[in-house]
Amino acid sequence: MTEEQKNARRKSAESGRIKWIMDNCLRKENDDYVFISYKSDDYERVLEDIVYRVCVKYGMKVYFDEAFGEDINLWVDQYYRNMCSPHCKAVIAFVDNAYCSSYATLLEVMTSWTKEAGTNGESNSLEFLPIHLELPTVVEEYSDTCLGKKTGKGNVERPYAAKELKKFNEIFQEVATEKEGMENFYSVVEEARLGSELPCLTVKDCHGLMNLFLDNSNVNVSSSKELAEVIYDKLTCREVFDETNIERVALNKFKEKYNGTSFTQKCSSRIWLVGSGDYTKYTTDECSSAKDLVWGLIKKELDNQATVEQYIRNVINTQSSDDQYKLFISVEDYKKDGVNQNAYQKLDGEKLESYYIHKVSSPYEWIEKVLKKHLAAKGFPEENFTLCLHDEN
């Protein structure tokens, strides 16, 4: 990782999405959890995007190395202890070329096959879910993975090299009795060779070993939003999800369940929209209010319009008999007699500067009168969307 990436990750761990995961979903004592295996360079997409989405929407309890390699000498002990805990119910591997080129991630994958990590002392019994960020390519690269090397790139001292090599050899020898063909890519290297310039494990052979474990028939290459749903759907260890404080209501059942007052009371917590089937990609991030949720969708739509007039006139401002106001009015209408100007506020933005928006005060109205109209105009059926509420009380 570059220093810029390290600083960005550190900032996220202090005040961003990674901190949210650590505060809310990092496993605590006696929590069942999922082990997150990923290449550090991919932290932004893995932790801040995909894992964050699953944690927010489904309360998935996770483990990952929150020290971020500051004391990498402890990594061998930490990863092994946490993967082999009886509370570790699954490993999610976020796979790309960088992941397949790393002896560290290979060691994590091999460990998931061991009896110590398995259920009831059985090998290959820990649930393993590969999530492909990209399809790994065929590699003809004979560079060194630096397994067992006392010095790494830039001649950086690696005092933990012998410990890592010892663990790699132990795990390899155990798993090779179960996984045919492993000996074709690696021969156990003694510690006496630590000073040698010859590679213990090349990138090509690392890829070869990794491919023995990755089920490429179960490829999950997709958008981050869709991958969040894939993880939730495919993990069989449901005990890692804590959904007790998440309420879900199908959008087409919303009016039947809530009235204005009851929803306003419920909507003091976080809220988001989840699409299903072909509409999974329209799942939103969590928002702090119904207005933020709905206005975010509308604003995105308006930003994508060559002009906003048609959308406003034909979509949002299409009135039914029970509508008491228009959501948008033009500057000209705003100045007309009889208009309650205190009920409107001017919009910002180059495309929106000629419009005012009604100060809708009710969360219920934002969902029932605005969100539903927005989805209907796009041809999205209500039954394919669920409104989620996270009750923090």
C-alpha positions as CSV (number, residue, x, y, z in Angstrom):
1,M,0.0,0.0,0.0
2,T,1.1,3.6,-0.6
3,E,1.4,6.0,2.3
4,E,-1.6,7.9,0.9
5,Q,-3.7,4.7,1.0
6,K,-2.5,3.9,4.6
7,N,-3.4,7.4,5.7
8,A,-6.9,7.2,4.1
9,R,-7.5,3.8,5.7
10,R,-6.4,5.2,9.1
11,K,-8.7,8.1,8.7
12,S,-11.6,5.8,7.9
13,A,-10.8,3.7,11.0
14,E,-10.9,6.8,13.1
15,S,-14.0,8.5,11.8
16,G,-15.4,6.8,8.7
17,R,-17.1,3.7,7.6
18,I,-14.5,1.3,9.0
19,K,-15.0,2.9,12.4
20,W,-18.7,2.3,12.0
21,I,-18.1,-1.4,11.4
22,M,-15.6,-1.6,14.3
23,D,-18.1,0.2,16.7
24,N,-21.2,-1.8,15.6
25,C,-20.2,-5.1,14.0
26,L,-16.7,-6.1,15.0
27,R,-17.1,-9.4,16.9
28,K,-17.2,-9.2,20.7
29,E,-16.8,-11.9,23.3
30,N,-19.1,-14.8,22.6
31,D,-20.3,-13.3,19.3
32,D,-20.4,-15.7,16.3
33,Y,-18.8,-14.0,13.4
34,V,-17.4,-14.2,9.9
35,F,-13.6,-13.9,9.2
36,I,-12.9,-11.3,6.4
37,S,-10.0,-12.4,4.3
38,Y,-8.8,-9.7,1.8
39,K,-5.7,-8.1,0.4
40,S,-4.9,-4.8,2.1
41,D,-4.8,-2.9,-1.1
42,D,-8.5,-3.7,-1.6
43,Y,-9.6,-2.3,1.8
44,E,-11.6,0.5,0.3
45,R,-13.9,-1.7,-1.8
46,V,-13.9,-4.6,0.7
47,L,-14.4,-2.9,4.0
48,E,-15.8,0.6,3.2
49,D,-18.1,-0.7,0.5
50,I,-19.2,-4.3,0.5
51,V,-18.7,-5.3,4.1
52,Y,-20.1,-2.0,5.3
53,R,-23.2,-2.6,3.3
54,V,-23.8,-6.1,4.7
55,C,-23.1,-4.9,8.3
56,V,-25.5,-2.0,8.0
57,K,-28.3,-3.9,6.4
58,Y,-28.0,-7.2,8.2
59,G,-25.9,-6.7,11.3
60,M,-23.3,-9.2,10.2
61,K,-20.7,-9.8,12.9
62,V,-17.1,-9.8,11.5
63,Y,-13.5,-10.1,12.3
64,F,-10.7,-8.4,10.4
65,D,-7.3,-7.2,11.6
66,E,-8.2,-3.7,12.8
67,A,-4.5,-3.0,13.7
68,F,-3.9,-2.9,9.9
69,G,-0.5,-4.4,10.1
70,E,1.1,-1.9,12.5
71,D,2.5,-4.8,14.4
72,I,2.6,-7.4,11.7
73,N,4.7,-9.7,13.9
74,L,1.5,-10.5,15.7
75,W,-0.5,-11.3,12.5
76,V,0.3,-15.0,12.4
77,D,-1.0,-15.5,15.9
78,Q,-4.0,-13.2,15.5
79,Y,-5.3,-14.6,12.2
80,Y,-4.9,-18.2,13.3
81,R,-6.5,-17.7,16.7
82,N,-9.5,-15.8,15.3
83,M,-10.1,-18.2,12.4
84,C,-9.8,-21.3,14.6
85,S,-12.1,-19.9,17.3
86,P,-15.4,-21.9,17.7
87,H,-17.2,-18.6,17.2
88,C,-15.8,-18.3,13.7
89,K,-18.5,-19.7,11.5
90,A,-17.3,-18.8,8.0
91,V,-14.6,-17.2,5.9
92,I,-15.4,-14.7,3.2
93,A,-12.5,-14.4,0.7
94,F,-12.4,-11.3,-1.5
95,V,-10.6,-12.5,-4.5
96,D,-8.7,-10.7,-7.3
97,N,-5.2,-11.0,-8.8
98,A,-3.6,-9.3,-5.8
99,Y,-5.3,-11.7,-3.4
100,C,-4.1,-14.7,-5.4
101,S,-0.5,-13.4,-5.5
102,S,-0.1,-13.1,-1.7
103,Y,1.3,-15.9,0.5
104,A,-0.5,-14.3,3.5
105,T,-4.0,-14.7,2.0
106,L,-3.1,-18.1,0.7
107,L,-2.1,-19.1,4.2
108,E,-5.6,-17.9,5.4
109,V,-7.3,-19.9,2.7
110,M,-5.3,-23.0,3.5
111,T,-6.0,-22.6,7.2
112,S,-9.7,-22.6,6.6
113,W,-9.3,-26.2,5.5
114,T,-7.6,-27.4,8.7
115,K,-9.2,-29.5,11.4
116,E,-8.4,-26.8,14.0
117,A,-10.5,-24.3,12.0
118,G,-13.2,-26.8,11.2
119,T,-16.3,-27.9,13.0
120,N,-16.0,-30.8,15.4
121,G,-12.3,-31.3,14.4
122,E,-13.2,-32.1,10.8
123,S,-11.1,-30.7,8.0
124,N,-12.7,-28.6,5.2
125,S,-15.8,-28.1,7.4
126,L,-15.5,-24.3,7.9
127,E,-17.9,-22.5,5.6
128,F,-15.9,-20.7,2.8
129,L,-17.4,-18.1,0.5
130,P,-15.3,-16.7,-2.3
131,I,-16.3,-13.2,-3.5
132,H,-14.6,-12.4,-6.8
133,L,-13.8,-8.7,-7.1
134,E,-12.4,-9.7,-10.5
135,L,-11.7,-13.0,-12.2
136,P,-8.0,-13.9,-11.6
137,T,-6.0,-14.2,-14.8
138,V,-3.5,-16.9,-15.8
139,V,-0.2,-15.8,-14.3
140,E,3.2,-16.6,-15.7
141,E,5.1,-14.6,-13.1
142,Y,8.1,-16.1,-11.3
143,S,8.7,-13.2,-8.9
144,D,9.1,-13.8,-5.2
145,T,6.1,-13.6,-2.9
146,C,8.7,-13.0,-0.1
147,L,7.5,-15.9,2.0
148,G,10.3,-16.7,4.4
149,K,12.5,-13.7,3.4
150,K,14.3,-11.7,6.0
151,T,14.1,-8.6,3.9
152,G,11.2,-7.5,1.7
153,K,10.8,-4.8,-0.9
154,G,13.0,-1.9,-0.4
155,N,15.2,-4.0,1.9
156,V,12.8,-3.7,4.7
157,E,13.7,-6.0,7.6
158,R,11.2,-8.8,8.3
159,P,12.0,-10.3,11.7
160,Y,8.8,-12.4,11.6
161,A,9.8,-14.2,8.4
162,A,10.8,-17.4,10.2
163,K,7.6,-17.5,12.2
164,E,5.5,-17.1,9.0
165,L,7.4,-19.7,7.1
166,K,7.1,-22.2,10.0
167,K,3.3,-21.7,10.1
168,F,3.0,-21.9,6.3
169,N,4.9,-25.2,6.3
170,E,2.7,-26.7,9.1
171,I,-0.5,-25.7,7.4
172,F,0.7,-26.8,4.0
173,Q,1.7,-30.3,5.3
174,E,-1.6,-30.8,7.0
175,V,-3.8,-29.7,4.1
176,A,-1.8,-31.4,1.4
177,T,-3.0,-34.7,2.8
178,E,-6.5,-33.7,2.0
179,K,-6.0,-31.6,-1.2
180,E,-4.5,-33.4,-4.1
181,G,-2.0,-31.7,-6.3
182,M,-0.6,-29.2,-3.7
183,E,2.9,-30.7,-3.9
184,N,3.1,-29.7,-7.6
185,F,3.4,-26.0,-6.5
186,Y,5.4,-26.0,-3.3
187,S,8.0,-28.0,-1.4
188,V,8.4,-27.5,2.3
189,V,11.3,-25.1,2.8
190,E,13.5,-25.3,5.9
191,E,14.4,-22.3,8.0
192,A,18.0,-22.8,7.0
193,R,17.2,-21.3,3.6
194,L,15.9,-18.1,5.0
195,G,19.0,-16.2,3.8
196,S,18.8,-17.6,0.3
197,E,17.9,-15.4,-2.7
198,L,15.9,-18.2,-4.2
199,P,12.2,-17.8,-3.8
200,C,10.4,-20.2,-1.4
201,L,7.1,-19.5,-3.3
202,T,6.7,-17.7,-6.6
203,V,3.7,-15.6,-7.6
204,K,2.9,-18.2,-10.3
205,D,2.9,-21.1,-7.8
206,C,0.9,-19.0,-5.3
207,H,-1.8,-18.6,-8.0
208,G,-1.6,-22.3,-8.7
209,L,-2.2,-23.2,-5.1
210,M,-4.9,-20.7,-4.6
211,N,-6.8,-22.0,-7.6
212,L,-7.0,-25.4,-6.0
213,F,-9.1,-23.9,-3.2
214,L,-11.2,-21.4,-5.1
215,D,-14.4,-22.7,-6.7
216,N,-14.4,-20.7,-9.9
217,S,-17.8,-22.2,-10.8
218,N,-19.2,-20.2,-7.9
219,V,-18.1,-16.8,-9.3
220,N,-19.7,-13.8,-7.7
221,V,-18.4,-10.9,-9.8
222,S,-20.9,-8.1,-9.6
223,S,-21.5,-4.6,-8.3
224,S,-20.9,-3.9,-4.6
225,K,-24.6,-3.5,-3.8
226,E,-25.3,-6.8,-5.5
227,L,-22.4,-8.5,-3.7
228,A,-23.8,-7.4,-0.4
229,E,-27.0,-9.3,-1.2
230,V,-25.0,-12.3,-2.4
231,I,-23.2,-12.6,0.9
232,Y,-26.4,-12.4,2.9
233,D,-28.2,-14.9,0.6
234,K,-25.3,-17.5,0.3
235,L,-24.0,-17.7,3.9
236,T,-25.7,-20.6,5.6
237,C,-24.4,-19.6,9.1
238,R,-27.4,-17.4,9.9
239,E,-26.2,-16.9,13.4
240,V,-23.7,-14.3,12.3
241,F,-26.5,-11.9,11.4
242,D,-28.0,-9.8,14.1
243,E,-31.2,-8.5,12.7
244,T,-33.2,-8.1,15.9
245,N,-33.1,-4.3,15.7
246,I,-33.9,-4.0,12.0
247,E,-37.5,-3.7,11.0
248,R,-38.5,-4.4,7.4
249,V,-41.7,-3.5,5.6
250,A,-42.5,-4.2,2.0
251,L,-43.1,-0.9,0.3
252,N,-46.4,-2.1,-1.1
253,K,-47.5,-2.8,2.5
254,F,-46.2,0.5,3.9
255,K,-49.6,2.3,4.0
256,E,-51.3,-0.7,5.4
257,K,-48.9,-0.9,8.3
258,Y,-48.2,2.8,9.1
259,N,-50.0,6.0,9.4
260,G,-48.3,9.4,9.5
261,T,-47.9,9.5,13.3
262,S,-46.7,5.9,13.8
263,F,-44.1,6.2,11.1
264,T,-42.8,9.5,12.2
265,Q,-42.2,8.0,15.7
266,K,-40.5,5.0,14.1
267,C,-38.4,7.0,11.7
268,S,-36.1,8.6,14.2
269,S,-33.5,6.0,13.5
270,R,-31.5,5.0,10.3
271,I,-33.5,4.2,7.2
272,W,-32.6,2.6,3.8
273,L,-34.3,1.0,0.8
274,V,-33.5,-2.5,-0.3
275,G,-34.3,-3.8,-3.8
276,S,-34.7,-7.4,-4.7
277,G,-34.4,-9.5,-7.8
278,D,-33.5,-7.3,-10.8
279,Y,-33.7,-4.3,-8.6
280,T,-30.9,-5.2,-6.1
281,K,-28.6,-2.6,-7.6
282,Y,-31.0,0.1,-6.5
283,T,-30.4,-0.7,-2.9
284,T,-29.4,2.6,-1.1
285,D,-27.0,3.4,1.6
286,E,-28.4,4.1,5.1
287,C,-29.8,7.6,5.6
288,S,-30.6,9.5,8.8
289,S,-34.1,10.5,7.7
290,A,-36.8,9.6,5.2
291,K,-36.2,13.0,3.5
292,D,-32.5,12.3,3.1
293,L,-33.3,8.9,1.6
294,V,-35.9,10.1,-0.9
295,W,-34.4,13.4,-1.8
296,G,-31.1,11.6,-2.5
297,L,-32.8,9.4,-5.1
298,I,-34.6,12.4,-6.7
299,K,-31.5,14.5,-6.7
300,K,-29.6,11.8,-8.5
301,E,-32.3,11.5,-11.0
302,L,-32.4,15.2,-11.6
303,D,-28.6,15.4,-12.0
304,N,-28.9,12.8,-14.8
305,Q,-31.6,14.7,-16.7
306,A,-30.7,16.9,-19.6
307,T,-33.5,19.2,-18.3
308,V,-35.4,18.8,-15.1
309,E,-38.7,20.3,-16.2
310,Q,-40.2,17.2,-17.7
311,Y,-39.3,15.0,-14.7
312,I,-40.7,17.5,-12.2
313,R,-43.9,18.2,-14.3
314,N,-44.7,14.6,-15.3
315,V,-43.4,12.6,-12.4
316,I,-43.2,14.2,-9.0
317,N,-45.9,16.9,-9.5
318,T,-48.4,14.5,-10.9
319,Q,-51.2,15.0,-8.5
320,S,-53.9,12.7,-7.1
321,S,-57.1,13.7,-5.4
322,D,-55.6,13.6,-1.9
323,D,-52.5,15.7,-2.7
324,Q,-52.6,19.1,-1.0
325,Y,-49.6,20.6,-2.6
326,K,-47.0,20.3,-5.3
327,L,-43.6,19.1,-4.2
328,F,-41.9,21.5,-6.7
329,I,-42.9,24.9,-7.9
330,S,-41.2,27.3,-10.3
331,V,-40.0,30.8,-9.3
332,E,-42.9,32.2,-11.2
333,D,-45.4,30.1,-9.3
334,Y,-43.7,30.9,-6.0
335,K,-44.4,34.6,-6.5
336,K,-48.1,34.1,-7.3
337,D,-50.8,35.3,-4.9
338,G,-52.1,32.7,-2.5
339,V,-48.9,30.7,-2.4
340,N,-47.7,29.9,1.1
341,Q,-44.1,30.9,0.5
342,N,-43.1,29.8,4.0
343,A,-43.9,26.2,3.0
344,Y,-41.2,26.2,0.3
345,Q,-37.4,26.6,0.1
346,K,-35.2,27.4,-2.9
347,L,-33.2,24.7,-4.4
348,D,-29.5,24.9,-5.0
349,G,-27.7,23.7,-8.2
350,E,-27.4,24.9,-11.7
351,K,-30.3,22.8,-13.0
352,L,-32.5,23.4,-10.0
353,E,-32.1,27.1,-9.3
354,S,-35.4,27.9,-11.0
355,Y,-37.4,25.8,-8.5
356,Y,-38.6,25.7,-4.9
357,I,-39.3,22.5,-3.0
358,H,-42.0,22.1,-0.4
359,K,-40.8,21.7,3.1
360,V,-42.4,18.3,3.6
361,S,-42.3,17.8,7.3
362,S,-43.7,14.3,7.6
363,P,-41.4,11.3,7.0
364,Y,-44.6,9.4,6.1
365,E,-45.3,11.8,3.2
366,W,-41.8,11.5,1.9
367,I,-42.3,7.8,1.5
368,E,-46.0,7.5,0.6
369,K,-46.4,10.6,-1.6
370,V,-42.9,11.1,-3.0
371,L,-40.8,7.9,-3.0
372,K,-43.6,5.7,-4.4
373,K,-44.3,8.2,-7.1
374,H,-40.6,8.4,-8.0
375,L,-40.4,4.6,-8.3
376,A,-43.6,4.3,-10.2
377,A,-42.4,6.8,-12.8
378,K,-39.3,4.7,-13.4
379,G,-41.5,1.6,-13.8
380,F,-40.2,-0.1,-10.6
381,P,-42.8,-2.2,-8.9
382,E,-43.3,-1.5,-5.2
383,E,-43.3,-5.2,-4.3
384,N,-39.7,-5.4,-5.3
385,F,-38.6,-2.9,-2.6
386,T,-38.4,-3.1,1.1
387,L,-38.0,-0.2,3.5
388,C,-35.6,-1.0,6.4
389,L,-35.5,0.8,9.7
390,H,-32.7,0.4,12.3
391,D,-34.0,1.0,15.8
392,E,-31.0,2.1,17.9
393,N,-33.1,2.1,21.1
